[in-house]
Amino acid sequence: MRIGKRTQIYWLSQLTGWGLFVLGNIISASIQAEVIPGLYIVSLFILINGILVTHIFRNMVVKLQWASLNIPQLIPRMLLSSILMSLAFTLFNTILTDLLSGNIPLLKTLFTATFGLNALNFTALFLLWEIIYFAVHTFENWKKEEILNLELRAAKTEIELNSLRAQMNPHFVFNSMNSIRALVDENPEKAKAAITMLSGILRGSLTMGRFQTIPLRQEFDLVEKYIALEKIRFEERLEVNLHVVDEVLDAEVPPFVVQTLVENAIKHGISTKIEGGRISIQAKVEGNHILITIANTGSYMPKENHDGIGISNIRTRLEMIFGNNAEMNIRQSGNEVIVQLRTPIKYKP
């Protein structure tokens, strides 16, 4: 909140609070048919006097930094200051009342029970003012602290996500280079074509890696290029079926999520079989979520309490970006490994 706006709110609250108090006194006097000399002049003076006394108190609070004190330290100061404010306020009102009623000498009512009763009532009023003031100030400090904590948490999350995204690029490059290496001796021409294709893929992936999330169409564009690269190596041993509904193409997902799962399917499923195998990739809308299913020929043998770098990275990023609204499951079904990725439908504003 800007300082100017806070000041406006403060003065508006002062005028509103004291204005309602004075209005209540006028209405009460009118109902009781109580004759008060110069009622409206007294009411105006009370309004000005109340704002002046509390504003002086506020300046003192700011100067002495009472807002930084804890409650046990603040309570006696509030009690003492409310008494002093009440005495000053009641004294000024008494002088004005004596002047308007013609009481000479002035302060004639100072030693009456009326003065003591008024001082006691106004002590409660000023104490209430202080409670409201410090309650608002405490709430504002709490909000600032909460915002600061959220900003720090967001900064920490961003750093961690940057680290995870940076981890994925080398992981992708190394696995791709290993695929190309297998072609160098076997088929140099295909190896050259694969290197050219990898160069194009890397240009796109470096751009994607700068974002927390990207449209799914960009992710699938990378997946198709990666599959094309791997088909140079596997030829007819690699069969791919891709089915994506148009409704999900603009939805946001973390970069390299689907690509990493396809990469794992080829590395741990297809490449381990002489006859090769099949990969099926589907993406559709399911309620308020996107359901991405990747099935590949192979066997799933999870290590206890341990995922590979790619899978662990995906799980961590999903949790950091979507919290509990995203999940990934891996299971064996017949001779296929099925990975299901569920993320909330999210579009860029």
FENQUI-V499174 format. One line per field, one symbol per residue. phi: phi as a letter, one per 40 degrees, with the letter a starting at -180 (. if undefined). A space follows every 50 residues. Layout:
phi: ???
//
This chain:
phi: .cddccccccccccccccccccccccccccccfccbdfdccccccccccc ccccccccccccccfccccccdccdccccccccccccccccccccccccc cgcbccgcccbbccccccccccccccccdcdccccccccccccccccccc ccccccccccccccccccccdcccccccccdccdccadccccccccccdc ccdcccccccbcbbcccccccccccccdccccccfccbbbbbbbcccccc ccbccgccdcccdcccccbcccbccgibbbbbaacbgcbcbbbbbacibb bcccfabcdcccccdccdcccbgccbabbbacbgcbbbbbbbbccbbcc
//
